[in-house]
Amino acid sequence: MTDVSGIGATSWWLSEALASEGEARPAHPLAGEVRSHIAIVGGGFTGLWTALSLRRRRPDLTVTLIERDICGAGASGKNAGKVHGYWTSLPRLARLLGPDAAWEMARLGQQAQAAIAAFVARCGRDVWWAEGGGLKVSAAPAQDAAIDAAARAMIALGAADKAQRLSRAEVASLCRSPVFRTGIRYPEEATVHPARLARALREAAMEAGVRLHERTPMLRLADDDAGGCRIATPEGALTARHVVLATNVGQIALSGTSGGAIGRRFMAFSSYALMSEPAPERLARIGWTSPTSLVDARSFLHYARRTPDGRVLMGTGSGPIAYGARVETPAMTRDPASFRRAERGLARLFPVLADTPVAGRWGGAIDVSSDRFPYASLLPGGRVAYALGYSGHGVNPSWIVGECLASLVLGVKDAFTRSPFCTRTLPALPPEPARYLGGAAIRSAILACEEAEERGARGPAAARALAALPGLLNLTIGTR
């Protein structure tokens, strides 16, 4: 059994990034009464990209960012570091919003990819950026249909050049596995060291004049007598004309103060990952020598990528869901069953790595919107902007959302605020406890089906019926 004591909260990524950067420029906790034109709560990708956008557009405005821990300690420093836009989601977006809106979101993702690559080139830090494309594979006969459907849909949408269909032999030329079958390669995808990128953004924000305060949690957010907002912190208060909430999954806890705008349209899942010790010779044995990253065709997918020094990250999006706003429970970061699924996924997909020592394990909550795409908007009153709903895919979209949030607080009508990221309508989720009980039951059913399919069997009849229920009800979240 996996020993989860002392693991789960801090990722291997963040530990490595802090060790490699040495002594960082200090960002002391906020103390006393501080005034700013714009306040940002959250020092991950979303908050930092928003701050940089605001300073670039309006250098006359003061921008103050507070982070309850250190920049990169949250989801931004825990994810797999797979960087891509929305070509992989184009068919699902077309079904949800129509082809035109789907292409609009995919083109913004392409713009974001270029912007992140440009930042990496000029930031002066090695953030392990590598452009090798991303590979989605069928790893069981039951997954073949998903690959076939995705390939046909991309052709129908006129985007065949964004998704290259690969035969079993072509998949094996990139990475050999006894269970890999056919696949699709998405050329746009890159990989990055996510915590090093977050730390590079932190430095860039401070150089741009952003007033940064780490170890500064927001205790309360309220209206100010002067028509702005007041954020109470442990050692002081921050008053601003506008506030940007960039705490991702933490915003679900604000459902009681936001008129339901957040709490009824977002929920928290969890994802778990492990990082191996370096094993470049084993990767060479299976031909995985390029920076191409991998994902299987499960609903609760396995995702994997290699690092420049020959480590492999293996993750699983199958962690527990949170009840309502309880997004910081141990189940979100220390679930033994989820760690074991990541280990089993590594052993099944890459048997050559099964006994490779593990350098780190961690888990984290994922903010999931009711249609599984990010969303940015203003709370009633127009002074507070918020964004969340990355659904486990946030490195590239956080740049888009940062531009959306900057435009929202500046009152600018542009390609970002007119895009579906800001204008679409999110369906409401069921209230608790129905949301948790139903979601947990459907999750268990899907896991049972997918684990059976990997063994070459059919899932139990009851599990198959329950797993099909979201699709029958025309729901986007929780569908296979």
Backbone hydrogen bonds, N-H to C=O, Kabsch-Sander energy under -0.5 kcal/mol:
donor,donor_aa,acceptor,acceptor_aa,energy
4,V,2,T,-0.7
7,I,4,V,-1.5
8,G,361,R,-1.3
14,L,77,G,-0.5
15,S,11,S,-1.8
16,E,12,W,-2.5
17,A,13,W,-2.6
18,L,14,L,-2.6
19,A,15,S,-1.8
20,S,16,E,-2.1
21,E,17,A,-1.8
22,G,18,L,-0.9
24,A,22,G,-0.6
32,G,235,E,-2.5
34,V,32,G,-0.6
34,V,237,A,-2.6
36,S,239,T,-2.3
38,I,62,T,-2.0
39,A,242,H,-2.5
40,I,64,T,-2.8
41,V,244,V,-2.9
42,G,40,I,-0.7
42,G,66,I,-3.0
48,L,44,G,-2.5
49,W,45,F,-2.8
50,T,46,T,-2.1
51,A,47,G,-2.4
52,L,48,L,-2.4
53,S,49,W,-2.3
54,L,50,T,-2.6
55,R,51,A,-2.4
56,R,52,L,-2.1
57,R,53,S,-2.4
58,R,54,L,-3.2
61,L,58,R,-2.0
64,T,38,I,-2.5
65,L,211,R,-2.8
66,I,40,I,-2.7
67,E,213,H,-2.4
72,G,43,G,-0.5
73,A,70,I,-2.2
77,G,74,G,-1.3
78,K,75,A,-1.3
79,N,75,A,-1.4
83,V,81,G,-0.6
83,V,190,A,-3.2
84,H,82,K,-0.6
90,L,87,W,-1.0
93,L,89,S,-2.9
94,A,90,L,-2.5
95,R,91,P,-2.0
96,L,92,R,-1.8
97,L,93,L,-3.5
98,G,93,L,-0.7
98,G,94,A,-1.3
102,A,98,G,-2.1
103,W,99,P,-2.6
104,E,100,D,-2.1
105,M,101,A,-2.3
106,A,102,A,-2.2
107,R,103,W,-2.6
108,L,104,E,-1.9
109,G,105,M,-2.0
110,Q,106,A,-2.0
111,Q,107,R,-2.2
112,A,108,L,-2.5
113,Q,109,G,-2.3
114,A,110,Q,-1.8
115,A,111,Q,-2.1
116,I,112,A,-2.8
117,A,113,Q,-2.2
118,A,114,A,-2.2
119,F,115,A,-2.2
120,V,116,I,-2.6
121,A,117,A,-2.0
122,R,118,A,-1.3
123,C,119,F,-1.6
127,V,125,R,-1.0
130,A,191,T,-2.2
132,G,130,A,-0.8
132,G,189,E,-0.5
133,G,189,E,-2.5
134,G,186,Y,-2.2
135,L,293,S,-2.9
136,K,134,G,-0.5
136,K,184,I,-3.0
137,V,135,L,-0.5
137,V,295,V,-2.5
138,S,182,T,-2.7
139,A,137,V,-0.6
143,Q,140,A,-2.2
144,D,140,A,-0.5
144,D,141,P,-1.3
147,I,143,Q,-1.3
148,D,144,D,-2.6
149,A,145,A,-2.8
150,A,146,A,-2.2
151,A,147,I,-2.3
152,R,148,D,-2.4
153,A,149,A,-2.4
154,M,150,A,-2.1
155,I,151,A,-1.7
156,A,152,R,-2.4
157,L,153,A,-1.9
158,G,155,I,-1.5
159,A,154,M,-3.1
162,K,159,A,-1.8
163,A,160,A,-1.3
164,Q,185,R,-3.1
165,R,163,A,-0.7
166,L,183,G,-3.1
171,V,167,S,-2.5
172,A,168,R,-2.3
173,S,169,A,-1.3
174,L,170,E,-0.6
174,L,171,V,-1.5
175,C,171,V,-2.2
176,R,286,I,-2.9
180,F,177,S,-0.7
181,R,138,S,-2.4
181,R,182,T,-0.5
183,G,166,L,-2.0
184,I,136,K,-2.5
185,R,164,Q,-2.8
186,Y,134,G,-3.4
186,Y,184,I,-0.5
189,E,186,Y,-1.2
190,A,83,V,-2.5
191,T,130,A,-2.6
192,V,81,G,-2.1
193,H,127,V,-3.2
197,L,193,H,-2.3
198,A,194,P,-2.3
199,R,195,A,-2.4
200,A,196,R,-2.2
201,L,197,L,-2.4
202,R,198,A,-2.1
203,E,199,R,-2.1
204,A,200,A,-2.3
205,A,201,L,-2.6
206,M,202,R,-2.1
207,E,203,E,-2.3
208,A,204,A,-1.7
209,G,206,M,-1.2
210,V,205,A,-2.5
211,R,63,V,-2.8
212,L,210,V,-0.9
213,H,65,L,-2.6
214,E,27,A,-2.0
215,R,69,D,-2.8
216,T,67,E,-3.0
219,L,217,P,-0.6
219,L,232,A,-3.4
220,R,232,A,-1.0
222,A,230,R,-2.2
224,D,228,G,-2.5
227,G,224,D,-1.9
229,C,240,A,-3.0
230,R,222,A,-3.2
231,I,238,L,-3.1
232,A,220,R,-2.2
232,A,230,R,-0.6
233,T,236,G,-2.6
236,G,233,T,-0.9
237,A,32,G,-2.4
238,L,231,I,-2.7
239,T,34,V,-2.9
240,A,229,C,-2.3
241,R,36,S,-0.8
241,R,37,H,-0.9
242,H,37,H,-1.5
243,V,383,R,-2.4
244,V,39,A,-2.8
245,L,243,V,-0.5
245,L,385,A,-3.1
246,A,41,V,-2.8
246,A,244,V,-0.7
250,G,247,T,-2.2
251,Q,248,N,-2.3
252,I,249,V,-1.5
253,A,250,G,-1.0
254,L,251,Q,-2.1
255,S,252,I,-1.4
256,G,253,A,-0.5
257,T,254,L,-1.7
258,S,254,L,-0.9
260,G,255,S,-1.2
261,A,258,S,-1.9
264,R,260,G,-1.3
265,R,262,I,-1.6
266,F,262,I,-0.9
267,M,368,V,-2.6
269,F,267,M,-0.5
269,F,366,I,-2.2
270,S,319,G,-0.5
271,S,364,G,-2.4
272,Y,316,T,-2.4
273,A,362,W,-2.6
274,L,314,M,-2.2
275,M,360,G,-2.7
276,S,312,V,-2.2
277,E,357,P,-2.8
279,A,310,G,-2.6
282,R,279,A,-0.6
283,L,279,A,-1.9
284,A,280,P,-2.2
285,R,281,E,-1.3
286,I,282,R,-1.0
286,I,283,L,-0.5
287,G,284,A,-1.1
288,W,283,L,-2.2
289,T,287,G,-1.6
293,S,133,G,-1.8
294,L,304,A,-3.2
295,V,135,L,-1.9
296,D,302,H,-2.0
297,A,137,V,-0.8
301,L,299,S,-1.4
303,Y,315,G,-2.0
304,A,294,L,-3.0
305,R,313,L,-1.5
307,T,311,R,-1.8
310,G,307,T,-2.1
313,L,305,R,-2.9
314,M,274,L,-2.2
314,M,312,V,-0.5
315,G,303,Y,-3.1
316,T,272,Y,-2.8
317,G,301,L,-2.3
319,G,270,S,-1.5
322,A,268,A,-2.8
324,G,322,A,-0.8
326,R,323,Y,-2.3
327,V,325,A,-2.2
329,T,326,R,-0.6
332,M,329,T,-1.9
333,T,330,P,-1.3
334,R,330,P,-3.5
339,F,335,D,-1.8
340,R,336,P,-2.3
341,R,337,A,-1.9
342,A,338,S,-1.9
343,E,339,F,-2.0
344,R,340,R,-2.9
345,G,341,R,-2.5
346,L,342,A,-2.0
347,A,343,E,-2.2
348,R,344,R,-2.5
349,L,345,G,-2.6
350,F,346,L,-2.4
353,L,350,F,-2.3
354,A,351,P,-1.6
356,T,353,L,-2.1
359,A,275,M,-2.9
360,G,275,M,-1.5
362,W,273,A,-2.2
363,G,8,G,-2.2
364,G,271,S,-2.0
366,I,269,F,-2.8
368,V,267,M,-3.2
368,V,366,I,-0.6
369,S,389,G,-0.5
370,S,265,R,-1.8
372,R,369,S,-1.0
375,Y,388,L,-2.2
376,A,421,F,-2.3
377,S,386,Y,-2.3
379,L,384,V,-3.2
382,G,379,L,-2.5
385,A,243,V,-2.9
385,A,383,R,-0.5
386,Y,377,S,-2.7
387,A,245,L,-0.9
388,L,375,Y,-1.7
391,S,367,D,-3.1
393,H,390,Y,-1.2
398,S,394,G,-1.9
399,W,395,V,-0.5
399,W,396,N,-1.4
400,I,396,N,-0.9
401,V,397,P,-3.0
402,G,398,S,-2.1
403,E,399,W,-1.8
404,C,400,I,-2.3
405,L,401,V,-3.0
406,A,402,G,-2.1
407,S,403,E,-2.2
408,L,404,C,-2.5
409,V,405,L,-2.3
410,L,406,A,-1.5
411,G,407,S,-0.7
411,G,408,L,-0.8
412,V,407,S,-2.7
414,D,412,V,-0.7
418,R,414,D,-2.0
419,S,416,F,-1.0
422,C,419,S,-2.0
423,T,419,S,-1.9
424,R,420,P,-1.2
426,L,424,R,-0.5
429,L,264,R,-3.9
434,A,431,P,-0.5
435,R,431,P,-1.7
437,L,433,P,-2.8
438,G,434,A,-2.6
439,G,435,R,-2.4
440,A,436,Y,-3.0
441,A,437,L,-1.9
442,I,438,G,-2.4
443,R,439,G,-2.5
444,S,440,A,-2.2
445,A,441,A,-2.0
446,I,442,I,-2.7
447,L,443,R,-2.6
448,A,444,S,-2.2
449,C,445,A,-2.3
450,E,446,I,-2.8
451,E,447,L,-2.6
452,A,448,A,-1.8
453,E,449,C,-2.5
454,E,450,E,-1.7
455,R,451,E,-0.7
455,R,452,A,-1.0
456,G,453,E,-1.4
457,A,452,A,-2.6
464,R,460,P,-2.6
465,A,461,A,-2.2
466,L,462,A,-2.2
467,A,463,A,-2.8
468,A,464,R,-1.4
469,L,465,A,-0.6
469,L,466,L,-0.9
472,L,468,A,-2.0
473,L,469,L,-1.8
474,N,471,G,-1.4
475,L,470,P,-3.1
477,I,370,S,-0.8
479,T,476,T,-1.1
